[in-house]
Amino acid sequence: MRAHMGDLIVIESERVAQSGRRGVIEEVLREEPPRLRVRWDDGHTSVFCPSAGVARIEAQKKTRRT
């Protein structure tokens, strides 16, 4: 998993009744094992260390200038 500042991280829920989490990666603290500073959709910021298979990284969309 390669994460970059500005990418979106999506955490899948392990329980049926619980929704997943989404946030924006504000800082990559360490590549291996991954340690990320994430600002979650609810406004909180935390250091997150994803386990195998629980997180999906969506690359930041590049904007075109016209």
Buried (B, 14 or more C-beta within 10 A) or exposed (E): EEBEEEBBBEBEEEEEEEEEBBBBBEEBEEEEEBBBBBBBEEEEEEEBEBEEEEBBBEEEEEEEEE
